[in-house]
Amino acid sequence: MPVLVSTKVKGQTREGYDGVLTAVRETIKIAPGFILHCAHPAEEEWLLYEVWDSKDAADKWFAQYVVPNIPKGLHPKRSYQELHSLVTVE
């Protein structure tokens, strides 16, 4: 069952988010189990959402590619929700 990964990054800036995304963009596109990524700024934080085939696939990619690129002092808070349904364009 697909899983929604919601991430809050308190203190993240647009430049910081864009820098991480630039570093990992090509790897996420081809990551096994990846379905979608989107993000937006909120008050003093950034909110990111991803859909993956599994929590394990999401965590493996995050640990390998995102963690080494997180700006110092930031601590992403991730939560997971198993999805009941998911509709995609084929």
DRENGUKOL-387290 format. One line per 4 residues: for each residue x, y, z of N, C-alpha, C. Coordinates in pm, 1 decimal. Layout:
<recs>
X/Y/Z/X/Y/Z/X/Y/Z ~ ...
</recs>
This chain:
<recs>
84.1/-117.7/0.0/0.0/0.0/0.0/88.8/124.2/0.0 ~ 56.7/223.6/-81.2/137.4/346.5/-84.2/134.2/419.5/49.6 ~ 237.0/498.6/73.1/248.0/575.1/196.9/275.3/721.1/163.0 ~ 209.7/810.0/239.3/234.8/953.4/229.9/336.4/989.2/336.3
445.3/1052.5/294.5/547.1/1099.4/387.6/533.0/1251.1/396.1 ~ 500.4/1300.4/514.7/488.1/1444.3/538.2/608.8/1488.3/619.3 ~ 674.2/1594.9/572.3/795.3/1642.2/639.7/782.5/1790.7/669.3 ~ 814.3/1827.5/793.3/820.1/1967.7/834.4/965.4/2001.0/861.1
1011.3/2113.1/802.6/1149.6/2154.8/824.5/1146.7/2298.1/877.8 ~ 1148.6/2308.8/1008.7/1145.7/2439.6/1075.0/1277.8/2511.5/1048.1 ~ 1268.5/2639.3/1008.6/1387.0/2719.5/983.5/1442.4/2707.4/842.0 ~ 1382.1/2622.9/759.6/1429.7/2608.0/621.9/1397.1/2734.5/541.9
1483.4/2769.3/449.5/1462.2/2883.3/360.5/1436.7/2831.7/219.0 ~ 1387.1/2919.9/134.7/1366.6/2883.4/-6.0/1499.2/2841.2/-69.3 ~ 1604.2/2916.9/-39.6/1735.9/2885.5/-95.4/1786.3/2750.5/-45.1 ~ 1765.6/2723.7/83.1/1807.4/2596.6/140.3/1731.4/2479.5/79.8
1599.6/2495.0/67.3/1518.7/2389.5/4.9/1562.3/2367.2/-139.0 ~ 1577.1/2476.3/-215.1/1616.7/2464.2/-355.3/1753.1/2397.6/-369.2 ~ 1844.2/2426.1/-276.9/1976.4/2363.7/-281.3/1969.6/2213.0/-260.5 ~ 1888.9/2169.3/-163.8/1873.0/2025.4/-141.0/1806.1/1961.4/-261.8
1699.6/2024.3/-312.8/1628.9/1967.6/-427.9/1721.1/1956.0/-549.3 ~ 1802.1/2055.9/-572.9/1896.8/2049.7/-684.9/1991.0/1930.6/-668.4 ~ 2036.0/1906.5/-546.6/2130.3/1797.6/-520.9/2067.2/1659.4/-538.4 ~ 1935.4/1647.8/-514.9/1873.3/1514.1/-515.0/1770.3/1491.9/-625.7
1739.0/1593.6/-702.2/1630.6/1585.7/-801.5/1642.7/1464.9/-894.6 ~ 1757.0/1443.2/-951.4/1770.9/1332.9/-1048.2/1763.3/1197.0/-979.9 ~ 1809.3/1187.5/-855.2/1805.3/1058.0/-786.5/1663.1/1019.6/-746.8 ~ 1581.9/1118.2/-711.3/1445.4/1084.2/-669.9/1361.2/1040.1/-789.3
1386.4/1099.0/-904.6/1309.4/1062.0/-1024.5/1322.2/914.5/-1058.6 ~ 1436.6/855.1/-1027.3/1460.1/714.7/-1063.8/1462.2/621.7/-942.2 ~ 1430.4/674.7/-824.9/1433.5/594.3/-702.8/1324.0/487.9/-706.3 ~ 1359.2/364.1/-673.6/1258.2/258.8/-668.0/1148.7/293.6/-566.4
1024.1/287.3/-609.6/911.0/313.2/-521.5/863.4/456.4/-516.4 ~ 935.9/550.5/-578.1/896.6/691.7/-574.7/775.6/716.7/-664.5 ~ 679.9/797.0/-614.3/562.1/832.5/-692.7/552.2/983.2/-714.3 ~ 563.3/1063.8/-607.0/553.8/1208.7/-626.1/617.0/1284.7/-511.4
656.6/1409.5/-538.7/712.6/1500.8/-438.8/654.0/1638.6/-465.2 ~ 615.9/1708.8/-359.4/575.3/1848.6/-369.7/610.1/1917.4/-238.0 ~ 621.8/2049.9/-241.1/661.6/2124.0/-121.7/612.2/2267.8/-132.3 ~ 601.9/2330.4/-14.7/565.7/2472.3/-12.0/614.3/2534.0/118.2
638.5/2666.5/115.4/676.3/2734.4/238.8/552.7/2760.2/324.9 ~ 574.2/2763.9/454.7/471.2/2802.2/551.0/540.0/2895.2/651.0 ~ 470.7/2935.2/753.9/530.1/3026.5/850.5/652.4/2964.3/916.8 ~ 770.1/3017.5/887.9/897.1/2977.7/947.9/933.8/2830.7/927.6
876.7/2766.7/825.5/910.8/2628.1/795.9/873.0/2595.4/651.1 ~ 920.2/2480.8/606.3/880.5/2426.7/477.1/808.4/2295.8/502.0 ~ 704.9/2272.1/424.2/628.5/2148.5/431.6/649.3/2072.3/301.4 ~ 687.7/1946.7/315.2/714.1/1861.3/199.1/625.2/1738.9/207.9
579.7/1692.8/91.9/495.1/1574.2/84.5/548.4/1484.4/-25.4 ~ 556.7/1356.4/5.6/599.0/1258.8/-94.4/508.2/1137.9/-83.7 ~ 488.6/1072.6/-195.0/417.8/945.6/-196.9/515.1/841.8/-250.0 ~ 523.7/731.6/-176.2/613.1/621.3/-209.6/535.3/490.7/-204.3
588.3/388.7/-269.8/528.2/255.8/-263.8/534.0/198.3/-123.0 ~ 637.6/237.9/-45.5/652.4/185.7/90.0/734.3/281.6/175.5 ~ 717.9/268.6/306.4/797.1/347.5/401.5/944.6/311.9/388.6 ~ 973.8/184.4/371.4/1113.6/140.8/359.4/1182.6/206.4/240.1
1115.3/213.0/125.5/1174.4/275.7/6.5/1200.4/424.1/32.9 ~ 1104.8/491.8/97.0/1119.8/634.3/127.8/1235.9/657.5/223.5 ~ 1243.1/577.3/328.6/1348.6/595.1/429.1/1487.0/565.4/372.4 ~ 1497.3/464.1/289.3/1626.2/428.9/230.4/1678.1/544.5/143.0
1592.7/597.4/56.6/1632.9/707.4/-29.9/1667.9/831.5/53.5 ~ 1586.3/863.5/152.9/1609.0/980.3/237.3/1745.2/971.7/306.2 ~ 1774.6/856.7/364.8/1900.9/839.6/435.8/2020.8/850.5/342.4 ~ 2007.6/795.6/223.5/2121.0/794.0/130.2/2144.4/927.7/61.3
2038.5/997.7/24.5/2054.7/1117.0/-58.8/2020.9/1249.8/9.1 ~ 1922.4/1252.2/96.0/1881.9/1379.3/156.4/1967.4/1412.6/278.4 ~ 1981.8/1318.4/368.9/2054.8/1345.6/494.1/2190.3/1411.6/469.2 ~ 2272.2/1364.1/373.1/2401.8/1429.4/352.2/2391.4/1573.0/299.1
2273.9/1613.7/251.9/2257.6/1747.2/193.2/2176.9/1843.6/279.4 ~ 2134.6/1801.1/397.2/2055.3/1888.8/483.6/2146.9/1995.6/543.4 ~ 2107.0/2123.9/529.9/2187.8/2229.8/591.2/2201.4/2209.0/742.1 ~ 2318.3/2242.9/794.0/2344.9/2226.9/937.8/2240.3/2301.7/1019.5
2201.8/2240.3/1129.9/2107.2/2302.3/1220.9/1961.1/2271.5/1191.0 ~ 1932.4/2210.4/1078.2/1793.9/2176.6/1044.8/1767.5/2030.3/1077.9 ~ 1647.2/2004.6/1128.0/1610.3/1868.8/1168.8/1470.6/1837.8/1115.5 ~ 1462.8/1778.9/997.0/1332.0/1745.7/939.6/1252.9/1651.8/1030.8
1125.0/1681.1/1045.7/1033.7/1595.7/1122.5/944.1/1524.5/1022.6 ~ 960.8/1392.5/1012.9/885.9/1313.3/915.0/775.0/1233.9/983.7 ~ 661.3/1224.2/914.5/552.7/1139.3/961.3/499.0/1061.8/841.3 ~ 431.5/952.0/870.2/388.5/860.0/765.2/240.7/828.6/781.0
175.6/814.9/667.0/35.7/775.5/666.3/13.6/677.9/551.8 ~ -30.4/557.6/584.1/-64.7/462.6/478.7/-188.0/516.4/407.5 ~ -183.7/516.5/275.9/-292.8/571.9/197.5/-398.4/465.8/168.1 ~ -521.9/508.1/172.9/-632.7/420.3/138.5/-647.4/410.4/-12.8
-621.7/522.3/-79.8/-632.6/522.9/-225.8/-533.3/621.1/-284.3 ~ -501.8/598.8/-410.1/-410.3/685.6/-483.7/-448.4/677.8/-631.5 ~ -473.2/792.9/-690.7/-506.7/798.5/-833.4/-394.3/870.1/-904.3 ~ -341.4/811.1/-1008.8/-232.8/871.8/-1085.0/-266.6/872.2/-1233.2
-195.0/951.0/-1308.1/-206.9/953.4/-1453.3/-116.3/845.0/-1507.6 ~ -165.0/767.4/-1598.5/-82.0/661.0/-1656.2/-12.2/707.8/-1779.5
</recs>
